[in-house]
Amino acid sequence: ECLATCSMLETCHGHGRCSGDDGSCLCFPGWSGADCSHWVGSGEVQVCDKQCDAVVDCSGNGRCDNGDGEGMCVCFEGYEGDHCEDMVSEVAGASSCDCGASGSECLATCS
């Protein structure tokens, strides 16, 4: 049961992603605070020439990176592509078992 709602863009100011556990923000590198609104990285915050919406432009599978001024996507682990639209078939340490199974040979069942 979800006890808290979290919006990557509103709750985390676009500088973090929401934790599925409790709805808190998990800040991207260089950002801190409960709402990821405090820049603690080195240098100045880059201003993006192109507006980037992580949910729309990065398919909800990545974050916007203003570093080059182009508003490009940096994909979360398991995704790739210009808009993080492609799921990577093999992720290091990730299970390739069907839903409900786990283990090195997918013989363990989840309860």
N, C-alpha and C positions, 0 to 999 in steps of 0.2 A: 504494500500500500504506500502510495506516494504521499508524504506529509508536507512537502514543500515544492513550490514551483520555481523554476529557474529559467531565465532567458539569457542565452549567450550574449545577445546584443544589449539587452536592457539591464539585467542583473549584474553581468560581468563586464559591461561597457565595451564589449567586443575585444577585450584583451585577455580573455580566458574562456574556458569551457565549463559547462555545468557538470557537477558530479552526480551520477545516477544514484548514489547512496543517500545523500541528504539534501541535494539541491544547492550545495555550496559551490563557489567558484574555484576552479583550479587554474591559476594564473599562468599565462604564457611567459617565457623567459623575459626578464626585464621589467615585469609588472608585479605589483604586490597589493595587499589589502584584501579585505573580505569581499570587495566588489571589483578587484583588479584595476582600480582607478589611479593607483600611485606608480609613477614611473621611477624605477630604482636602477635602471640600466645605465650604462655609460653613454655619454654623448647626449645629443638632443633627440627628441622624438621626431621622427621623420613625418613630414606632411605628405599625404598621398595625393598625387595629381588626378588619379582616377578613383572614383568612389568604388569600394568593393564591399559587397555584402556576403559574409561567409556562408550564410544559408543558401542564397541564390547563386552567387558566382562560384562558390566552392562546393556546391551540392550538399552542404551540411556535413561534409566529410573532411574539412580542413579549415584553416584560418587564413585571413588576409594578411599579407606581409607588405608593409609600405616601404620597406627598405630601399627599393629601387624606384619608388615613385610611380610604379605601374599598377599597384594594387593586385599583385599576383597571389595565387593560392599556395600555401604550404600544407600539403596533405597530411592528415593523421595517419598513424601506422595502419597499414592494411589497405590504403587507397593510393592511387596515382592518377596522372593525367593533368592537363592544364586546369581543369575544373574539379579535380579529385573525383571524377565520375566513374573511374574504373577500380574495381575491387581487385587487389593483388591476390592471386590464388594461394601463394605460399608465403606466410609471414613467419619469420624466425620465432620459434617458441610457441606458435599458435597451433592449436589442434585442427586437424582437417577431418575430424570425426563428424558423423551426422549428429543432428540434435538428439540429445538424450544419452549419448555415448561419450566416453572419454578414455584416456590411457594411450599408451604407445601403439597399441594395436586396436584401439577402439572397442575393447571387450568389456570395459567397466561401464556400468549403467548409472545414470544420475538419478537420485531419488528426491 
